[in-house]
Every structure is written in structure tokens, then in C-alpha cells.
Amino acid sequence: MDDVGLGGLLRQAAGGDAQAWGTLVDRFAGLVWAVARGHGLNNADAAEVSRTTWLALATSLGAVSDPERVGPWLVAKARREAVRLLRQEGRDVSSQRSSDWVSGDRGLETIDYLARLGRGAGPWRAFEALDADCKALLRVLLVDPPLSYGELSVVFEMPIAGIVQLRARCLDRLGDRAACHPRRSHGRRTLAGTGEGRVP
Amino acid sequence: MSGDHQEPSQPSPPDSETAHFDWPNTVDAAREATFQRLRSLVLENDPVPAEVIASARASFALRSIDDELASLVYDSMTDGDLFAGVRSGTRAVRQLSFEAGELVLEMEVTGARYLVGQVVPPQVAVIELRHRGGTTNVETDELGCFHFRAVPEGPVSFRCCPARPAAPPVATSWITL
């Protein structure tokens, strides 16, 4: 991304330029959405996370001066809000990096919805069954426009080489799962209850 | 602009469904095909809803430019492992602290969305609760204590306007309770 442009947008928005703010929203709305969805939230909850995150940035514009930090700042805020929402509803997310998130009702709701989509349902179910780390990473990597290496490194707190490795591992798991999923029934709790789809 | 940005290897923006990340050491075609399939799935099935973008744009009008910003410095819901009560379904009290310089806003919210708070150091102030539907004002007592009976759902922000002259209003960051 054009970081000089991003810095300029930040300054203009902080100075009250609504158009610059709109451009910031266009640039990062997909990222915030991806983080919320990557936590297994449904549409309504992801919208809530998004709303709170953008309001927080609007009131903190003066405090985020480094353009490279805007993306990571939004990711951190959206993650925090997503985790808070999950905790508020009594879902045990004490280990944010556990592989059990998909067993929540929201995960099932997503899967049921996608199961009706037909063609893409199998691969998507396979994606939903990935562990939390993989889902979070892949969702962010798929964001359009993509984050820079510098931003990714800050967001995932690891050097880019580590991200590349994790990405490869996640995609390999996904490839394996997508290949075996069409054989499964569509019964509720299938993914959650049988341990199917877990990493061997 | 930080110096650790790696210009030559930066992923290029996708210009079509077949756009390809030039990831170093990642040449496995099957893997990349999986990634591209996933990209198509996300584009087709999970775009950012228009109302989410509209809401993000609209949030610009809700910032308070002249107020000092009080940041959230403690939230029992996300800081530390103090949410066992919430997790077990007993709806524990949620504690929050916002700080702006010397001024602190302490709050506790119960499961029924009843909020009690205190301005520290203790002082008389008007507390404005800003929410999606508008604003609600209460006045603190001389100890700085205040309460709201039912905090609305969705993002909220608190604005503290001290009664003593020349003290600037302080607004908290937005938060969902």
C-alpha cells in the first residue's frame, strides 16, 4: 500500500476531513471484518465489533500517527472486541489459541448457512473446521487490499518467514480437509461433536 | 513509515480472481490453488456488508474533537483472568477504568446493564452517556458518584464535563458493554 498516502489520510482525517476518513474505511473495512469473522462471529456480532472498532479509531485518530500502525491498531482493537463478545456470552475463550472455537453455536450457524450454498460449502466447512490460528491468519491474508509484510509482521507478532511457514501449514491442512469433506453428512454437531477435522 | 518495510517482496494487490501472491519459498501449486479457491469463496460468500461500511463511515461524525480522550486502561472482561464468574454464567460485575491525565472514571456494570461510576478525584460533574439512540445526562454527587439504570446495547462513550470552571470535558473511547 501507499504508506505516504496513508499517513496523509490519517492527518487529514484527524483534521476533520470526512472524505479522508471514508478512504481509510474503504482501505481497512475488509480487514476489521475479516478479524471478526476469523473469530467465528456471525454477521450481527461481526457488525458490532466493526462498529465499535471504527468508533474507537475515530476518537483516537490523533493517537495513531504511524501509518504502518493503523492496520495493526485496528486488528488489535477488533480482536479485543471479538474476544470480549465471546466471553460475554459465556463461551470459554480463555485460550485464544485453542482449536475448539468452531464448536460454538455461532460456528455451527455459519456452517449451516454455508452448507446451503452448495458448490462452495465443502471447502468452506473445511475452512471453518481449521484451528483458530489458521482461520485468523488466512482471513487476514485474504483481505483486499492486502496488508504489507511490515503490517502482517506486527499484526501476528512474528517475522514474515514465520507467517509464510504458518500459512503453508494451514493451507496444507485445508487442502487435506477439503478433499475429504464431501463424504460427510450434514448433520448438526458433526464438526463439533465427533472431533472430525481436527489436526491428527 | 518504518524502516522494516520490505519493498521488493510486498504482495501486489489482486487484480483478478487469479491474482497471485508472490510468497517466497512457497511454490507448491496445490497449496496456492487452495488459497485462490478460498479467496473466491470469501469474495463470493462473505463480503463486508454495505451497512457495516456505512456505519464505519458514519462513526466519523461521532468523534469529539474538542474533548480530551480518556483511554480504557482496565477492563475486567479482557484484562487478566478475572472473568471466571462471567464464564460460569453467573454474570459477574464488569469493571472498567478510563484515564485522561489526572482524571479517572471508574465504572462497574452488572449483568442487568446497571452502571455505577465515580469520577476520581471526587468532584461534581455532568456525565453524558452517548449511545446509538442519542445521549443521556446525569449529574454526579459531591463525591463524583453517578449511575445509569440501563445502559443501551451497542457502542457507548461517556463524556465527563466537570462543574469547576476551565476544566475541559473528557470523553472516553467507545466501548460496547
Interface residues (C-beta under 8 A of the other chain):
Chain A: D3 V4 G7 A13 G16 A18 W21 G22 V25 D26 A29 G30 V32 W33 R37 N43 A46 A47 E48 S50 R51 T52 W54 L55 A56 L57 A58 T59 S60 L61 G62 A63 D66 P67 E68 R80 E81 V83 R84 L85 R87 Q88 G90 D92 S94 L114 L117 G120 P123 W124 F127 L138 R139 L141 L142 D144 P145 P146 S148 Y149 G150 S153 I160 V164 R167 A168 L171 D172 L174 G175 A178
Chain B: M1 S2 D4 H5 Q6 S9 Q10 P11 P13 P14 F21 W23 P24 N25 T26 D28 A30 R31 E32 T34 F35 R37 L38 R39 S40 L41 V42 L43 E44 N45 D46 V48 P49 E51 V52 I53 S55 A56 R57 S59 F60 A61 L62 R63 S64 I65 L69 S71 D75 M77 T78 D81 F83 V86 R87 S88 G89 G154 P155 S157 A171 S173 W174 I175 T176
